[in-house]
Amino acid sequence: MMTDQQAILENLQKLRERTLAEIDRLRGELLAEIEPASATDDDSADVAADIYERGKIISLIQSLETKLHSLDRAIAMATKGSYGICEKCGMPIPQERLDIMPETTFCVRCASEREQGIRRSQVAVVDSYEAYPNIEDGDDDSYTNDSGDGY
């Protein structure tokens, strides 16, 4: 007879296999999108549509790879017998959350705090980038030595 932990582990492993299969399918779709593009004429509307489609596929692949990483963490926790316990605060993760997101390793509160921290760091990167707007195009002369000595 299978224990609850064994059933959870088996469910997570099946979900991991399905996620991997979907990643492989999308990578194949991406390759199929790329190959015919080189054989078509350069109609700008078609090129733009192709680029948009590729971007969508790449975004889906990245999202699934993130889910795969989370599944691997959840599988490791299930193997250790700590599945369903928040990694950050150690409190039980509600069953409703696990039913919806079996790969989660954080309770709602800790996941929310984690997301806010990620968003804050992304905003900080954007803010620091905006502080130096000319760096990207190489037109920022503030880094040149204008002393005339050639160095």
Backbone as CSV, one residue per row, in Angstrom:
resi,resn,N_x,N_y,N_z,CA_x,CA_y,CA_z,C_x,C_y,C_z
1,MET,0.833,-1.175,0.000,0.000,0.000,0.000,0.890,1.254,0.000
2,MET,0.485,2.254,-0.783,1.267,3.473,-0.938,0.916,4.468,0.174
3,THR,1.946,5.035,0.792,1.717,6.051,1.822,1.380,7.386,1.161
4,ASP,0.902,8.323,1.970,0.598,9.658,1.451,1.842,10.311,0.861
5,GLN,2.978,10.183,1.544,4.226,10.779,1.054,4.643,10.154,-0.272
6,GLN,4.471,8.840,-0.405,4.816,8.177,-1.667,3.899,8.652,-2.786
7,ALA,2.615,8.809,-2.487,1.658,9.291,-3.487,1.995,10.715,-3.907
8,ILE,2.360,11.544,-2.945,2.750,12.927,-3.246,3.986,12.936,-4.137
9,LEU,4.978,12.141,-3.786,6.214,12.071,-4.564,5.935,11.588,-5.984
10,GLU,5.104,10.567,-6.114,4.757,10.051,-7.442,4.022,11.109,-8.259
11,ASN,3.105,11.834,-7.626,2.369,12.893,-8.310,3.317,13.996,-8.780
12,LEU,4.243,14.398,-7.925,5.214,15.431,-8.297,6.110,14.969,-9.441
13,GLN,6.526,13.716,-9.412,7.384,13.193,-10.480,6.634,13.123,-11.812
14,LYS,5.351,12.759,-11.770,4.548,12.744,-13.003,4.384,14.159,-13.547
15,LEU,4.137,15.102,-12.652,4.015,16.499,-13.067,5.327,16.999,-13.664
16,ARG,6.439,16.580,-13.101,7.759,16.940,-13.630,7.943,16.376,-15.037
17,GLU,7.563,15.119,-15.233,7.679,14.494,-16.556,6.817,15.221,-17.582
18,ARG,5.588,15.587,-17.204,4.709,16.324,-18.129,5.288,17.700,-18.448
19,THR,5.871,18.346,-17.447,6.474,19.662,-17.658,7.669,19.556,-18.605
20,LEU,8.505,18.547,-18.402,9.645,18.317,-19.308,9.175,18.045,-20.732
21,ALA,8.122,17.245,-20.864,7.587,16.936,-22.194,7.077,18.204,-22.877
22,GLU,6.434,19.074,-22.114,5.930,20.327,-22.680,7.084,21.244,-23.080
23,ILE,8.137,21.287,-22.288,9.323,22.078,-22.646,9.916,21.547,-23.949
24,ASP,10.054,20.235,-24.062,10.598,19.636,-25.284,9.716,19.951,-26.490
25,ARG,8.387,19.875,-26.306,7.461,20.172,-27.402,7.616,21.623,-27.852
26,LEU,7.697,22.534,-26.891,7.838,23.952,-27.228,9.183,24.250,-27.891
27,ARG,10.234,23.577,-27.456,11.538,23.766,-28.111,11.478,23.297,-29.561
28,GLY,10.790,22.190,-29.802,10.602,21.715,-31.169,9.803,22.706,-31.991
29,GLU,8.771,23.271,-31.381,7.957,24.278,-32.056,8.792,25.516,-32.375
30,LEU,9.654,25.891,-31.451,10.525,27.044,-31.668,11.474,26.788,-32.836
31,LEU,12.054,25.604,-32.880,12.935,25.257,-34.002,12.175,25.276,-35.319
32,ALA,10.944,24.787,-35.303,10.126,24.791,-36.518,9.812,26.218,-36.953
33,GLU,9.661,27.120,-35.994,9.403,28.529,-36.309,10.636,29.186,-36.927
34,ILE,11.805,28.802,-36.461,13.044,29.433,-36.915,13.427,28.972,-38.314
35,GLU,13.345,27.687,-38.588,13.805,27.140,-39.865,13.095,27.719,-41.083
36,PRO,11.753,27.765,-41.126,11.119,28.319,-42.326,11.365,29.812,-42.502
37,ALA,11.673,30.504,-41.425,11.868,31.949,-41.519,13.021,32.296,-42.445
38,SER,14.033,31.447,-42.484,15.173,31.753,-43.340,14.843,31.546,-44.811
39,ALA,13.793,30.765,-45.098,13.446,30.476,-46.483,12.413,31.446,-47.037
40,THR,11.783,32.259,-46.199,10.733,33.162,-46.662,11.326,34.495,-47.071
41,ASP,10.499,35.263,-47.821,10.963,36.603,-48.154,10.878,37.475,-46.909
42,ASP,11.408,38.664,-46.997,11.547,39.516,-45.820,10.400,40.509,-45.671
43,ASP,9.162,40.060,-45.783,8.025,40.928,-45.541,8.059,41.332,-44.070
44,SER,8.157,42.625,-43.804,8.357,43.091,-42.429,7.222,42.681,-41.499
45,ALA,5.997,42.620,-41.982,4.882,42.191,-41.133,5.038,40.725,-40.759
46,ASP,5.463,39.901,-41.724,5.677,38.482,-41.428,6.835,38.292,-40.458
47,VAL,7.892,39.047,-40.661,9.054,38.956,-39.775,8.656,39.368,-38.361
48,ALA,7.897,40.446,-38.239,7.455,40.909,-36.923,6.569,39.864,-36.250
49,ALA,5.667,39.257,-37.007,4.791,38.219,-36.448,5.610,37.007,-36.008
50,ASP,6.610,36.637,-36.812,7.480,35.512,-36.444,8.250,35.804,-35.159
51,ILE,8.780,36.997,-35.060,9.533,37.378,-33.860,8.621,37.361,-32.638
52,TYR,7.406,37.865,-32.804,6.441,37.869,-31.701,6.133,36.438,-31.254
53,GLU,5.875,35.549,-32.209,5.574,34.146,-31.885,6.750,33.478,-31.178
54,ARG,7.946,33.719,-31.666,9.137,33.148,-31.021,9.283,33.661,-29.596
55,GLY,9.018,34.934,-29.413,9.088,35.519,-28.076,8.094,34.877,-27.123
56,LYS,6.885,34.617,-27.619,5.880,33.950,-26.787,6.337,32.552,-26.404
57,ILE,6.876,31.821,-27.364,7.330,30.454,-27.095,8.489,30.468,-26.100
58,ILE,9.434,31.370,-26.296,10.577,31.474,-25.377,10.094,31.806,-23.969
59,SER,9.136,32.706,-23.857,8.587,33.071,-22.555,7.916,31.872,-21.887
60,LEU,7.167,31.092,-22.653,6.536,29.883,-22.108,7.586,28.882,-21.639
61,ILE,8.624,28.708,-22.427,9.703,27.782,-22.045,10.348,28.242,-20.738
62,GLN,10.640,29.532,-20.629,11.256,30.054,-19.404,10.347,29.847,-18.198
63,SER,9.060,30.066,-18.382,8.102,29.865,-17.298,8.065,28.398,-16.872
64,LEU,8.062,27.498,-17.845,8.051,26.069,-17.532,9.363,25.624,-16.894
65,GLU,10.478,26.220,-17.296,11.761,25.885,-16.669,11.786,26.335,-15.206
66,THR,11.165,27.474,-14.921,11.041,27.928,-13.535,10.185,26.950,-12.744
67,LYS,9.080,26.510,-13.356,8.212,25.524,-12.705,8.976,24.222,-12.477
68,LEU,9.770,23.813,-13.441,10.560,22.587,-13.316,11.530,22.690,-12.133
69,HIS,12.174,23.836,-11.996,13.085,24.060,-10.864,12.318,23.950,-9.542
70,SER,11.133,24.548,-9.498,10.304,24.467,-8.291,9.871,23.036,-8.019
71,LEU,9.539,22.301,-9.068,9.167,20.894,-8.900,10.331,20.092,-8.340
72,ASP,11.526,20.352,-8.831,12.708,19.646,-8.316,12.895,19.914,-6.824
73,ARG,12.674,21.163,-6.413,12.776,21.497,-4.986,11.689,20.793,-4.187
74,ALA,10.459,20.777,-4.725,9.353,20.113,-4.028,9.602,18.610,-3.932
75,ILE,10.151,18.016,-4.996,10.471,16.582,-4.979,11.535,16.298,-3.920
76,ALA,12.540,17.153,-3.843,13.582,16.973,-2.820,12.980,17.058,-1.422
77,MET,12.063,17.992,-1.230,11.418,18.121,0.078,10.536,16.909,0.371
78,ALA,9.830,16.410,-0.651,8.985,15.227,-0.458,9.845,14.017,-0.119
79,THR,11.000,13.915,-0.749,11.922,12.810,-0.476,12.407,12.852,0.974
80,LYS,12.630,14.068,1.486,13.087,14.232,2.875,11.931,14.161,3.874
81,GLY,10.695,14.141,3.355,9.535,14.101,4.245,9.078,15.457,4.730
82,SER,9.560,16.528,4.094,9.183,17.873,4.534,8.307,18.598,3.512
83,TYR,7.709,17.854,2.583,6.813,18.470,1.593,5.601,19.057,2.312
84,GLY,5.209,20.251,1.898,4.055,20.904,2.500,4.420,21.800,3.667
85,ILE,5.708,21.923,3.935,6.202,22.814,4.988,6.929,23.971,4.300
86,CYS,6.573,25.186,4.666,7.171,26.374,4.052,8.674,26.399,4.300
87,GLU,9.424,26.608,3.230,10.890,26.676,3.324,11.364,27.839,4.190
88,LYS,10.601,28.921,4.194,11.056,30.127,4.891,10.647,30.143,6.362
89,CYS,9.350,29.951,6.634,8.878,30.116,8.013,8.666,28.797,8.750
90,GLY,8.650,27.680,8.018,8.489,26.379,8.650,7.061,26.002,8.999
91,MET,6.108,26.843,8.630,4.700,26.556,8.902,4.127,25.681,7.781
92,PRO,3.064,24.912,8.097,2.443,24.093,7.051,1.837,24.961,5.945
93,ILE,1.992,24.508,4.717,1.378,25.171,3.567,-0.038,24.616,3.460
94,PRO,-1.056,25.479,3.364,-2.433,24.985,3.282,-2.629,24.017,2.104
95,GLN,-3.414,22.973,2.340,-3.649,21.955,1.318,-4.238,22.561,0.047
96,GLU,-5.095,23.576,0.194,-5.695,24.220,-0.982,-4.611,24.801,-1.884
97,ARG,-3.594,25.387,-1.283,-2.478,25.954,-2.067,-1.696,24.841,-2.749
98,LEU,-1.449,23.756,-2.028,-0.711,22.628,-2.609,-1.506,21.972,-3.734
99,ASP,-2.836,21.954,-3.614,-3.668,21.388,-4.678,-3.560,22.214,-5.952
100,ILE,-3.500,23.532,-5.792,-3.422,24.434,-6.947,-2.005,24.508,-7.503
101,MET,-1.028,24.560,-6.610,0.383,24.689,-6.999,1.197,23.622,-6.278
102,PRO,1.158,22.383,-6.750,1.869,21.316,-6.040,3.375,21.541,-5.947
103,GLU,3.923,22.385,-6.821,5.370,22.624,-6.824,5.799,23.681,-5.810
104,THR,4.849,24.324,-5.146,5.221,25.404,-4.231,5.933,24.873,-2.991
105,THR,6.877,25.649,-2.526,7.588,25.307,-1.290,7.487,26.456,-0.289
106,PHE,6.599,27.416,-0.571,6.389,28.567,0.305,4.906,28.740,0.595
107,CYS,4.586,29.168,1.810,3.207,29.523,2.136,2.882,30.835,1.410
108,VAL,1.619,31.221,1.416,1.197,32.422,0.694,1.941,33.654,1.197
109,ARG,2.033,33.814,2.512,2.679,35.002,3.078,4.147,35.086,2.658
110,CYS,4.867,33.989,2.795,6.298,33.999,2.458,6.518,34.140,0.949
111,ALA,5.635,33.525,0.153,5.743,33.666,-1.305,5.515,35.116,-1.707
112,SER,4.547,35.765,-1.060,4.259,37.168,-1.347,5.446,38.053,-0.968
113,GLU,6.022,37.814,0.201,7.200,38.582,0.630,8.364,38.374,-0.330
114,ARG,8.518,37.150,-0.777,9.606,36.820,-1.709,9.410,37.551,-3.037
115,GLU,8.175,37.536,-3.551,7.872,38.229,-4.808,8.104,39.734,-4.675
116,GLN,7.703,40.302,-3.547,7.915,41.737,-3.332,9.403,42.063,-3.308
117,GLY,10.199,41.195,-2.711,11.646,41.392,-2.693,12.234,41.335,-4.087
118,ILE,11.743,40.399,-4.905,12.213,40.290,-6.294,11.825,41.536,-7.064
119,ARG,10.581,41.990,-6.891,10.138,43.196,-7.596,10.961,44.409,-7.182
120,ARG,11.243,44.519,-5.869,12.055,45.653,-5.403,13.441,45.625,-6.037
121,SER,14.028,44.447,-6.149,15.364,44.369,-6.741,15.308,44.685,-8.231
122,GLN,14.208,44.297,-8.906,14.068,44.627,-10.324,13.915,46.130,-10.509
123,VAL,13.146,46.764,-9.636,12.973,48.215,-9.697,14.306,48.903,-9.443
124,ALA,15.091,48.392,-8.502,16.399,48.984,-8.212,17.309,48.905,-9.429
125,VAL,17.269,47.796,-10.148,18.080,47.652,-11.355,17.625,48.651,-12.404
126,VAL,16.309,48.773,-12.603,15.782,49.723,-13.581,16.143,51.142,-13.172
127,ASP,15.995,51.465,-11.883,16.342,52.809,-11.412,17.813,53.118,-11.643
128,SER,18.695,52.164,-11.371,20.119,52.419,-11.574,20.436,52.530,-13.060
129,TYR,19.727,51.788,-13.887,19.921,51.866,-15.330,19.474,53.230,-15.841
130,GLU,18.338,53.720,-15.327,17.824,55.016,-15.759,18.718,56.159,-15.307
131,ALA,19.515,55.950,-14.274,20.430,56.989,-13.807,21.555,57.233,-14.811
132,TYR,21.820,56.254,-15.674,22.866,56.356,-16.695,22.266,56.062,-18.066
133,PRO,21.410,56.949,-18.567,20.657,56.662,-19.790,21.499,56.528,-21.051
134,ASN,22.689,57.085,-21.101,23.464,57.064,-22.337,24.440,55.908,-22.436
135,ILE,24.518,55.092,-21.430,25.488,53.999,-21.444,25.216,53.032,-22.583
136,GLU,23.948,52.737,-22.840,23.607,51.734,-23.847,24.068,52.097,-25.249
137,ASP,24.038,53.383,-25.599,24.374,53.744,-26.971,25.801,54.246,-27.127
138,GLY,26.562,54.237,-26.062,27.966,54.619,-26.160,28.192,56.107,-26.306
139,ASP,27.159,56.930,-26.096,27.286,58.372,-26.271,27.624,59.111,-24.986
140,ASP,27.830,58.394,-23.913,28.109,59.052,-22.638,29.586,59.428,-22.583
141,ASP,29.861,60.720,-22.729,31.238,61.199,-22.739,31.789,61.432,-21.342
142,SER,30.984,61.182,-20.323,31.446,61.453,-18.963,32.545,60.495,-18.537
143,TYR,32.777,59.444,-19.284,33.799,58.471,-18.924,35.087,58.663,-19.712
144,THR,35.145,59.672,-20.553,36.359,59.907,-21.335,37.258,60.890,-20.605
145,ASN,38.529,60.805,-20.903,39.502,61.702,-20.300,39.751,62.826,-21.296
146,ASP,39.300,64.024,-20.961,39.441,65.159,-21.868,40.655,66.028,-21.545
147,SER,41.632,65.472,-20.858,42.790,66.277,-20.463,43.733,66.526,-21.630
148,GLY,43.538,65.811,-22.737,44.360,66.041,-23.906,45.676,65.311,-23.897
149,ASP,45.947,64.503,-22.875,47.235,63.819,-22.823,47.190,62.441,-23.495
150,GLY,46.063,62.088,-24.082,45.968,60.829,-24.817,45.672,59.621,-23.957
151,TYR,45.516,59.798,-22.677,45.231,58.659,-21.799,43.856,58.745,-21.235
